[in-house]
């Protein structure tokens, strides 16, 4: 009797990550640790070559230094976000001022790390961003239409990832949208900063609660008529944040 040959399933291709970092030592360490975690890595040290690599190949995530010779990281981030495809961007900066972080997020970065940073945390951030992209892809492929949340003049279209307040469309970054959607999906529920890091960012890393604070402030500046007296995202002093119930 003839035997049916067994087929070996094709291995899953590793996630490809582009590192654009002009400090050779930092780039090498990041590449080594990402490689040890199963990622395929390409390193570019210049802004122009980094942008060319980004446009010339398919990547799953970009680790982007803010301060680059020639074309700087903010310009690169803006160029990358000008295309039709969405690829998460983790921005690295040697500066610690809030303005630099805000500028990076405004240009479209999904998350940031301030140098010096720990490599385990960088790996955690990378994996969290990729998990979020996978979750978004799974939701977009679902035949069940995503709900529309409406509250006090705000409309959140989850399927199209659009937010409007009193009919005016609000331009949110991917992380800002996820944060708002999470809070608005559970009105009245108070979340601590650690809980939001875990449930929205996908990791819990002590000492980085300021990441939540920065995003809350930016979100309020965009959706609230008076950010000092927010009508939507409110502070519960000593605990955390909630969406108005």
C-alpha positions as CSV (number, residue, x, y, z in Angstrom):
1,X,0.0,0.0,0.0
2,X,1.3,3.4,-1.0
3,X,2.3,5.7,1.8
4,X,1.2,9.3,1.8
5,X,4.2,11.5,2.3
6,X,4.1,13.7,5.3
7,X,4.5,17.4,4.8
8,X,6.5,19.5,7.2
9,X,4.7,22.8,8.1
10,X,6.6,25.9,7.0
11,X,8.3,27.6,9.8
12,X,6.9,31.0,10.8
13,X,9.1,33.8,9.5
14,X,10.8,35.8,12.2
15,X,9.7,39.4,12.8
16,X,11.9,41.9,11.1
17,X,13.0,44.9,13.0
18,X,14.8,48.0,11.6
19,X,17.2,49.8,14.0
20,X,18.2,53.3,13.0
21,X,20.9,54.3,15.6
22,X,24.2,56.1,15.0
23,X,25.8,55.0,18.2
24,X,27.5,51.7,17.0
25,X,27.8,50.3,20.5
26,X,24.1,50.9,21.4
27,X,23.0,49.6,18.0
28,X,25.1,46.4,18.4
29,X,23.7,45.7,21.9
30,X,20.1,46.2,20.7
31,X,20.6,44.1,17.7
32,X,22.3,41.3,19.7
33,X,19.5,41.1,22.3
34,X,16.7,41.3,19.6
35,X,18.5,38.5,17.7
36,X,18.7,36.4,20.9
37,X,14.9,36.8,21.2
38,X,14.3,35.5,17.7
39,X,14.0,38.7,15.7
40,X,15.6,39.4,12.4
41,X,17.4,42.7,12.6
42,X,18.8,45.3,10.1
43,X,20.9,48.2,11.5
44,X,21.3,51.5,9.8
45,X,23.4,54.4,11.3
46,X,22.3,57.3,9.1
47,X,18.9,58.9,8.7
48,X,18.9,58.8,4.9
49,X,20.0,55.1,4.6
50,X,17.5,54.2,7.3
51,X,14.7,55.8,5.4
52,X,15.8,54.1,2.2
53,X,15.9,50.7,4.0
54,X,12.4,51.4,5.5
55,X,11.0,52.2,2.0
56,X,12.8,49.3,0.3
57,X,11.9,46.4,2.5
58,X,9.1,45.1,4.7
59,X,9.7,45.5,8.5
60,X,7.4,44.7,11.5
61,X,8.8,47.4,13.8
62,X,11.3,50.3,13.8
63,X,13.6,51.3,16.6
64,X,14.4,54.9,15.8
65,X,16.9,57.2,17.5
66,X,15.8,60.8,17.8
67,X,19.2,62.4,17.4
68,X,20.7,61.3,14.0
69,X,23.2,62.9,11.7
70,X,21.7,64.3,8.6
71,X,18.1,63.4,8.6
72,X,16.9,63.5,12.2
73,X,14.6,61.0,13.9
74,X,11.6,63.4,14.0
75,X,11.8,63.9,10.2
76,X,12.1,60.2,9.7
77,X,9.1,59.5,11.9
78,X,7.0,61.9,9.9
79,X,8.1,60.4,6.6
80,X,7.4,56.9,7.8
81,X,3.9,57.9,8.9
82,X,3.2,59.5,5.5
83,X,2.8,56.1,3.9
84,X,-0.3,53.9,3.8
85,X,1.0,51.0,5.9
86,X,1.2,51.2,9.7
87,X,4.4,50.0,11.3
88,X,5.0,50.6,15.0
89,X,7.8,52.9,15.9
90,X,9.7,52.9,19.2
91,X,11.7,56.1,19.5
92,X,15.0,56.4,21.5
93,X,16.1,59.7,22.9
94,X,19.1,60.9,24.9
95,X,17.0,63.9,26.0
96,X,14.8,63.7,29.1
97,X,12.6,66.8,28.6
98,X,8.9,66.2,28.1
99,X,9.0,68.4,25.0
100,X,11.2,66.0,23.1
101,X,8.9,63.1,24.1
102,X,5.9,65.0,23.0
103,X,7.5,65.9,19.6
104,X,8.3,62.3,19.0
105,X,4.7,61.2,19.8
106,X,3.3,64.1,17.8
107,X,5.2,62.9,14.7
108,X,3.7,59.4,15.1
109,X,5.9,57.4,17.4
110,X,4.0,54.7,19.3
111,X,6.3,54.6,22.3
112,X,9.6,56.0,23.5
113,X,12.6,55.1,25.7
114,X,14.9,57.7,27.3
115,X,18.6,56.8,27.3
116,X,20.1,55.1,29.3
117,X,17.5,52.3,29.3
118,X,17.6,48.7,30.2
119,X,17.7,46.1,27.4
120,X,15.1,43.9,29.0
121,X,12.7,46.8,29.0
122,X,13.4,47.6,25.4
123,X,12.6,43.9,24.5
124,X,9.4,44.2,26.6
125,X,8.3,47.3,24.7
126,X,9.0,45.8,21.3
127,X,7.0,42.7,22.1
128,X,4.2,44.7,23.5
129,X,4.0,46.9,20.4
130,X,3.9,43.8,18.2
131,X,1.2,42.1,20.3
132,X,-0.9,45.3,19.9
133,X,-0.5,45.2,16.1
134,X,-1.4,41.5,16.1
135,X,-4.5,42.2,18.2
136,X,-5.5,45.0,15.8
137,X,-5.1,42.8,12.8
138,X,-7.2,40.1,14.5
139,X,-10.0,42.5,15.2
140,X,-9.9,43.9,11.7
141,X,-10.4,40.4,10.3
142,X,-13.3,39.6,12.5
143,X,-16.7,39.6,10.8
144,X,-18.3,41.2,13.8
145,X,-18.4,45.0,13.3
146,X,-16.7,47.0,16.1
147,X,-18.9,49.1,18.3
148,X,-19.2,52.9,18.2
149,X,-19.0,54.5,21.6
150,X,-20.9,57.8,22.2
151,X,-20.7,59.9,25.3
152,X,-21.4,63.6,26.0
153,X,-20.7,64.7,22.4
154,X,-17.7,62.3,21.9
155,X,-17.9,59.5,19.3
156,X,-15.4,56.7,19.1
157,X,-15.5,54.6,16.0
158,X,-13.5,51.6,17.1
159,X,-13.5,49.9,13.7
160,X,-12.2,52.9,11.8
161,X,-10.1,54.1,14.8
162,X,-11.7,57.6,14.6
163,X,-12.6,60.0,17.4
164,X,-14.7,63.1,17.1
165,X,-15.8,65.6,19.7
166,X,-18.9,67.7,18.9
167,X,-18.5,66.6,15.2
168,X,-14.9,67.7,15.0
169,X,-12.4,64.9,14.2
170,X,-9.6,64.5,16.6
171,X,-6.2,63.4,15.4
172,X,-4.8,60.8,17.9
173,X,-1.7,58.7,17.8
174,X,-2.2,54.9,17.9
175,X,-1.3,54.8,21.6
176,X,-3.6,57.7,22.5
177,X,-6.5,56.0,20.7
178,X,-5.9,52.7,22.5
179,X,-5.7,54.5,25.9
180,X,-9.0,56.4,25.3
181,X,-10.7,53.4,23.9
182,X,-9.7,51.3,26.9
183,X,-11.0,53.9,29.4
184,X,-14.2,54.7,27.4
185,X,-15.0,50.9,27.2
186,X,-15.1,50.8,31.0
187,X,-16.8,54.1,32.0
188,X,-16.5,54.8,35.7
189,X,-13.8,52.2,36.3
190,X,-10.7,53.6,37.9
191,X,-7.4,52.3,36.6
192,X,-4.0,52.8,38.3
193,X,-1.1,53.8,36.1
194,X,0.4,50.3,36.5
195,X,-2.8,48.7,35.4
196,X,-2.9,51.0,32.3
197,X,0.7,50.2,31.5
198,X,-0.2,46.5,31.7
199,X,-3.5,46.6,29.8
200,X,-2.8,49.3,27.2
201,X,0.9,49.2,26.7
202,X,1.2,45.4,27.4
203,X,3.8,45.5,30.1
204,X,4.3,46.5,33.7
205,X,7.6,48.1,34.4
206,X,8.0,49.9,37.7
207,X,9.2,53.5,37.4
208,X,7.6,54.2,34.1
209,X,4.2,55.4,35.3
210,X,5.2,58.8,33.9
211,X,4.6,57.3,30.4
212,X,0.9,57.1,31.3
213,X,0.9,60.7,32.7
214,X,2.4,62.1,29.5
215,X,-0.2,60.3,27.3
216,X,-3.1,61.4,29.5
217,X,-2.0,65.0,29.4
218,X,-1.6,64.8,25.6
219,X,-4.9,63.1,25.2
220,X,-6.7,65.7,27.3
221,X,-5.1,68.5,25.4
222,X,-6.8,67.1,22.2
223,X,-10.2,66.0,23.5
224,X,-11.0,68.3,26.4
225,X,-12.4,71.8,26.0
226,X,-10.7,72.7,29.3
227,X,-7.9,70.2,30.0
228,X,-7.5,71.5,33.6
229,X,-11.1,70.5,34.3
230,X,-11.6,67.4,32.1
231,X,-15.1,66.3,31.2
232,X,-14.1,62.9,29.8
233,X,-10.8,61.5,31.2
234,X,-10.8,62.3,34.9
235,X,-8.2,61.9,37.7
236,X,-9.1,60.0,40.8
237,X,-6.4,61.5,43.2
238,X,-4.2,58.9,44.7
239,X,-5.5,56.1,42.5
240,X,-5.4,56.8,38.8
241,X,-7.8,57.7,36.0
242,X,-11.3,56.9,34.7
243,X,-13.6,57.8,31.8
244,X,-16.6,59.7,33.0
245,X,-19.5,57.4,33.9
